[in-house]
Amino acid sequence: MRNALPPLRAVIAFEAAVRHGSFKEAAEELHITPGAVSQQVRKLEEWLGYPLFVREIRKLTVTEKGMSYFSLIAPALEQISQASDLARTKDHNKVRLSLTQALASKWLGPRLENFVSQYPEVELHINASNRPVDFQSNDIDLAIRHFDGQSQDLTSHLVFDDEVRLYCTQSYKQAKGLVSVNDLDKTTLIVTTLLPMWDRWLSEFTDLRSEERAKIPALHFDQTLLAIDAAKRDQGVVLSNALLVQEELKRGELIEPFNYSLSVEKSYYLVYPNNRTLSPAANLFKDWLLGQFL
């Protein structure tokens, strides 16, 4: 069990008085009165059981025991000061962002090097989760959420007006002979739990009857990342948005065989609580993020 600690305010007052050789100057540093410094030192002397200073008119002399005690506590106080300053600085420069796993991997990941190279002093923490962020219980500064943008508790910035489009590989399109959208009955539909919109997409853009649509084989995934990877491996056609397949489109790994888009009620928003002041680092990252969506 830890031994009883001395009165810490008294220890701090004593250390300052020794460094300055004066209760008055120690008081100026600590923003208290000289009398308060003297009172704290006497409290420490009572706790230790011996005098720390010889008090004379206009002269303050540290006793031998007092100097010995000072040599023991001064390094510890300096270490506490440095550790606290470091912790405060690191927290000041720390930014925590929450977003879905697919968005973190497919959109944010390829861009992070740009931010890190511009702002190496910012410590970035990414929370990739498909669960909605709870700002009250989670230590999160910013989040990218897929919702309708309506919240009285959040400041919301629209970053991507969502729409659903169809993607596959060029080789898959050729192998299946996809000339028109009605040829989708020759394909395998890649379905994601978070985007179960195939029936709506097919009924709106094709002439296929409901019984024909029901016969089309399907692969089901609970993660968008796996669905997109399946499409890249020529396993079918997938519904997604351009945000999550930007890199694949850029590299030619996926194409959009038919130029049809299905609007959705939800979009991507950058959000943070109304009642919280963002740190300079969080503001910096927020502005950078918004610039990436332009």
Secondary structure, DSSP 8 states (H G I E B T S, - for coil): -------HHHHHHHHHHHHHT-HHHHHHHHTS-HHHHHHHHHHHHHHHTS-SEEEETTEEEE-HHHHHHHHHHHHHHHHHHHHHHHHHHHHHTEEEEEE-HHHIIIIIGGGHHHHHHH-TT-EEEEEE-SS---TTTS--SEEEEEE-S--SSEEEEEEE--EEEEEB-HHHHHHHT--SGGGGGGS-EEEETTB--HHHHHHHH----HHHHHTS-EEEESSHHHHHHHHHTTS-EEEE-TTTTHHHHHHTS-B-SS---EE-S-EEEEEEETT----HHHHHHHHHHHHHT-
